[in-house]
């Protein structure tokens, strides 16, 4: 009787062993694919981060250049304005000297020579 049970159960034992081996192979394959997917996702994330880091650095460099250009432009404008102010102050000082040199400064009125100074 044991021989008959052993003969009858052998195909089931072989099938169970093959099923377990197939399940183990499937588990290992799924595990390997999951690892490959994780590595691909990590690589894609690193690549995306590197791209956007480069874009941000490029934008920051562009903004810094614009700020420098604006500062230089403002400095040029300020220099020109200061030169104009100095020229006008010098002209004003010259007119004041000419006005003081005219006779009758204590009278306080406008005579012909003082009006000519104003027209300049």
NUDREN-337110 format. One record per atom (N, C-alpha, C, CB): x, y, z. Coordinates in steps of 0.2 Angstrom, whole numbers, padded with zeros to 4 digits, always signed. Glycine has a CB too. Example, Ala and Ser with C-alpha at 12.3 -4.5 7.8 and 13.67 -1.06 7.14 Angstrom:
% NUDREN-337110
+0066-0028+0039
+0062-0022+0039
+0066-0016+0039
+0057-0022+0045
+0064-0011+0035
+0068-0005+0036
+0064+0000+0039
+0070-0003+0029
END
This chain:
% NUDREN-337110
+0004-0006+0000
+0000+0000+0000
+0004+0006+0000
-0005+0000+0006
+0010+0006+0004
+0014+0012+0004
+0017+0013-0003
+0019+0012+0009
+0018+0008-0007
+0021+0009-0013
+0016+0012-0018
+0024+0002-0016
+0010+0010-0017
+0005+0013-0021
+0004+0020-0020
-0002+0009-0020
+0004+0022-0013
+0004+0029-0011
+0010+0033-0014
+0003+0030-0004
+0015+0030-0013
+0021+0034-0016
+0021+0034-0023
+0028+0030-0014
+0019+0029-0027
+0018+0030-0034
+0013+0035-0036
+0017+0023-0037
+0008+0035-0033
+0002+0040-0034
+0004+0047-0032
-0004+0038-0031
+0008+0048-0027
+0010+0055-0025
+0016+0058-0028
+0011+0055-0017
+0020+0054-0032
+0026+0056-0035
+0024+0061-0040
+0029+0050-0039
+0019+0061-0044
+0018+0066-0049
+0016+0073-0046
+0012+0064-0054
+0012+0072-0040
+0010+0078-0036
+0016+0081-0033
+0005+0076-0031
+0021+0077-0031
+0027+0080-0027
+0031+0083-0033
+0031+0074-0024
+0032+0080-0038
+0036+0083-0044
+0033+0090-0046
+0037+0078-0050
+0026+0090-0047
+0022+0096-0049
+0023+0101-0044
+0015+0094-0050
+0023+0099-0037
+0024+0104-0032
+0031+0107-0032
+0022+0101-0025
+0036+0103-0033
+0043+0105-0033
+0044+0110-0039
+0047+0099-0034
+0041+0108-0045
+0041+0112-0051
+0038+0119-0050
+0038+0109-0057
+0032+0119-0046
+0028+0125-0045
+0032+0129-0040
+0021+0123-0042
+0035+0127-0035
+0039+0130-0030
+0045+0133-0034
+0042+0126-0024
+0049+0130-0038
+0054+0132-0042
+0052+0138-0047
+0058+0126-0046
+0046+0137-0050
+0044+0142-0054
+0042+0149-0050
+0038+0140-0058
+0039+0148-0044
+0037+0153-0040
+0044+0157-0038
+0033+0151-0034
+0049+0153-0036
+0055+0156-0034
+0058+0160-0040
+0060+0151-0031
+0058+0157-0046
+0061+0161-0052
+0057+0167-0053
+0061+0156-0058
+0051+0167-0053
+0046+0173-0054
+0048+0178-0049
+0039+0171-0054
+0049+0176-0042
+0050+0181-0037
+0057+0184-0038
+0050+0177-0030
+0062+0180-0040
+0068+0183-0042
+0068+0188-0048
+0074+0178-0043
+0064+0186-0053
+0064+0190-0059
+0060+0197-0057
+0060+0187-0064
+0055+0196-0053
+0051+0203-0051
+0056+0207-0047
+0045+0201-0047
+0060+0204-0042
+0064+0208-0038
+0070+0211-0042
+0068+0203-0033
+0072+0208-0047
+0077+0211-0052
+0074+0216-0056
+0080+0205-0057
+0068+0216-0059
+0065+0221-0063
+0064+0227-0058
+0058+0218-0066
+0061+0226-0052
+0060+0231-0047
+0067+0235-0046
+0057+0228-0041
+0072+0232-0045
+0078+0235-0044
+0081+0239-0050
+0084+0230-0043
+0079+0237-0056
+0081+0240-0062
+0077+0246-0063
+0080+0236-0068
+0070+0246-0061
+0066+0252-0061
+0068+0257-0056
+0058+0249-0060
+0070+0255-0050
+0072+0259-0045
+0078+0263-0047
+0073+0256-0039
+0083+0259-0050
+0089+0263-0053
+0088+0268-0059
+0094+0257-0055
+0083+0266-0063
+0081+0270-0068
+0078+0277-0066
+0076+0267-0073
+0074+0276-0061
+0070+0282-0058
+0076+0286-0054
+0065+0279-0053
+0080+0283-0051
+0086+0287-0047
+0090+0291-0052
+0090+0282-0043
+0092+0287-0058
+0096+0291-0063
+0092+0296-0066
+0098+0285-0068
+0085+0295-0068
+0081+0301-0071
+0081+0307-0066
+0074+0298-0072
+0080+0305-0059
+0080+0311-0055
+0086+0315-0054
+0078+0308-0048
+0092+0311-0054
+0098+0314-0054
+0099+0319-0060
+0104+0309-0053
+0097+0316-0066
+0098+0319-0072
+0094+0326-0072
+0096+0315-0078
+0088+0325-0070
+0083+0331-0070
+0086+0336-0065
+0076+0329-0068
+0088+0334-0059
+0091+0339-0054
+0097+0342-0057
+0093+0335-0048
+0101+0339-0060
+0107+0342-0063
+0105+0347-0069
+0112+0337-0066
+0100+0345-0073
+0098+0350-0078
+0095+0356-0075
+0092+0347-0082
+0091+0356-0070
+0088+0362-0067
+0093+0366-0063
+0082+0360-0063
+0098+0362-0060
+0103+0366-0056
+0107+0370-0061
+0108+0361-0053
+0108+0367-0067
+0112+0371-0072
+0108+0377-0075
+0114+0367-0078
+0101+0376-0076
+0097+0381-0078
+0096+0387-0073
+0090+0379-0079
+0096+0385-0066
+0096+0390-0061
+0102+0394-0061
+0095+0387-0054
+0108+0391-0062
+0115+0394-0062
+0115+0399-0068
+0120+0389-0062
+0113+0397-0073
+0113+0401-0079
+0108+0407-0078
+0110+0397-0085
+0102+0406-0075
+0098+0412-0074
+0101+0417-0069
+0091+0409-0071
+0104+0414-0064
+0108+0418-0059
+0113+0422-0062
+0110+0414-0053
+0117+0419-0066
+0123+0422-0069
+0120+0428-0074
+0127+0418-0074
+0114+0427-0077
+0111+0432-0082
+0109+0438-0077
+0106+0429-0086
+0106+0436-0072
+0103+0441-0067
+0109+0445-0064
+0099+0438-0062
+0114+0442-0063
+0120+0446-0060
+0123+0450-0065
+0125+0441-0057
+0123+0448-0071
+0126+0452-0077
+0122+0458-0078
+0127+0448-0083
+0115+0457-0078
+0110+0463-0079
+0111+0468-0073
+0103+0460-0079
+0112+0465-0067
+0113+0470-0061
+0119+0474-0062
+0113+0466-0054
+0125+0471-0064
+0131+0474-0065
+0130+0479-0071
+0137+0469-0067
+0127+0477-0076
+0126+0482-0082
+0122+0488-0079
+0122+0479-0088
+0117+0487-0075
+0112+0493-0073
+0116+0497-0068
+0106+0490-0069
+0121+0494-0064
+0125+0498-0059
+0130+0502-0063
+0129+0493-0055
+0133+0500-0069
+0137+0503-0073
+0134+0509-0076
+0141+0499-0078
+0128+0508-0079
+0124+0513-0082
+0122+0518-0077
+0118+0510-0085
+0120+0516-0071
+0118+0522-0066
+0124+0526-0065
+0115+0518-0060
+0130+0523-0064
+0136+0526-0063
+0138+0531-0068
+0142+0521-0061
+0137+0529-0074
+0138+0534-0080
+0133+0540-0080
+0137+0530-0087
+0127+0538-0079
+0122+0544-0078
+0124+0548-0072
+0115+0541-0077
+0126+0546-0067
+0128+0550-0061
+0134+0554-0062
+0129+0545-0055
+0139+0551-0066
+0145+0555-0068
+0143+0561-0072
+0150+0550-0071
+0139+0559-0077
+0137+0565-0082
+0133+0570-0078
+0132+0562-0088
+0128+0568-0074
+0125+0573-0070
+0129+0577-0066
+0119+0570-0066
+0134+0574-0062
+0139+0578-0058
+0143+0583-0062
+0143+0573-0054
+0145+0581-0068
+0149+0585-0073
+0144+0591-0075
+0151+0581-0079
+0138+0590-0076
+0134+0596-0078
+0133+0600-0072
+0127+0593-0080
+0132+0597-0066
+0131+0602-0060
+0137+0606-0059
+0129+0597-0054
+0143+0603-0059
+0149+0606-0059
+0150+0612-0064
+0155+0602-0059
+0148+0611-0070
+0148+0616-0075
+0144+0621-0074
+0147+0613-0082
+0137+0620-0072
+0133+0625-0070
+0135+0629-0064
+0126+0622-0069
+0138+0626-0059
+0140+0629-0053
+0146+0634-0055
+0142+0624-0048
+0150+0632-0059
+0156+0636-0062
+0153+0642-0065
+0161+0632-0066
+0148+0641-0070
+0145+0646-0073
+0142+0651-0069
+0140+0643-0079
+0138+0649-0064
+0135+0653-0059
+0140+0657-0055
+0131+0649-0054
+0146+0654-0053
+0151+0658-0049
+0154+0663-0054
+0156+0653-0047
+0155+0662-0060
+0157+0667-0065
+0152+0672-0066
+0159+0663-0072
+0146+0671-0066
+0141+0676-0067
+0141+0680-0061
+0134+0673-0068
+0141+0677-0055
+0141+0681-0049
+0147+0686-0048
+0141+0676-0042
+0153+0683-0051
+0159+0688-0051
+0158+0694-0055
+0165+0684-0053
+0155+0692-0061
+0154+0698-0066
+0149+0702-0063
+0151+0695-0073
+0144+0700-0060
+0139+0704-0057
+0142+0709-0051
+0133+0700-0054
+0146+0706-0047
+0149+0710-0042
+0154+0715-0045
+0153+0705-0037
+0157+0713-0051
+0161+0718-0054
+0158+0724-0057
+0166+0715-0059
+0151+0724-0058
+0148+0729-0061
+0147+0735-0056
+0141+0727-0063
+0147+0741-0058
+0147+0747-0054
+0139+0747-0051
+0149+0753-0057
+0138+0750-0045
+0132+0751-0042
+0129+0745-0039
+0127+0754-0047
+0133+0740-0037
+0130+0734-0034
+0126+0735-0028
+0136+0729-0032
+0127+0741-0025
+0123+0742-0019
+0116+0746-0020
+0127+0747-0014
+0115+0748-0026
+0108+0751-0028
+0103+0746-0028
+0109+0754-0035
+0104+0739-0030
+0099+0734-0030
+0094+0734-0036
+0095+0735-0024
+0095+0738-0041
+0091+0738-0047
+0094+0734-0052
+0089+0745-0049
+0090+0733-0058
+0092+0730-0064
+0094+0736-0069
+0087+0725-0067
+0100+0736-0070
+0102+0741-0076
+0104+0736-0082
+0108+0745-0074
+0106+0740-0087
+0107+0736-0094
+0112+0731-0093
+0109+0741-0099
+0118+0732-0090
+0123+0727-0090
+0121+0721-0086
+0129+0730-0086
+0117+0722-0080
+0115+0716-0076
+0109+0712-0080
+0111+0718-0070
+0105+0715-0084
+0101+0712-0089
+0104+0708-0094
+0096+0716-0092
+0110+0710-0096
+0114+0706-0101
+0117+0700-0098
+0119+0711-0104
+0119+0701-0092
+0121+0695-0088
+0116+0689-0088
+0124+0696-0081
+0110+0691-0086
+0104+0687-0086
+0103+0683-0092
+0098+0690-0083
+0104+0686-0098
+0102+0683-0104
+0107+0678-0106
+0102+0688-0110
+0113+0677-0103
+0118+0672-0105
+0116+0665-0103
+0124+0673-0101
END
